């Protein structure tokens, strides 16, 4: 339950900032407004490169749903020659946006 609360707080932070941004930064915030996309970012940061089947299995979602969310992360997630997804430089920055508010909240507790 605590993880869900932190994710909701992070999404609120992302939404508030998305309203004020345009261009590539706005796209990053828009991509992170969905919890599944946030989890994909977290998984790729924690586990490194994964293929779409592994991501779908870990997230317990269909492969089609996984592809839909990966398509919405095109600036943040890249694919190598072996069809493995990994975080781009922008994806690493996006991960920092996700963990930043959590670190602040944990410090305040």
Secondary structure, 3 states (H helix, E strand, C coil): CHHHHHHHHHHHHHHHHHHCCCHHHHHHHHHCCCHHHHHHHHHHHHHCCEEHHHHHHHHCCCHHHHHHHHHCCCCCEEECCCCEEEECHHHHHHHHHHHHHHHHHHHHC
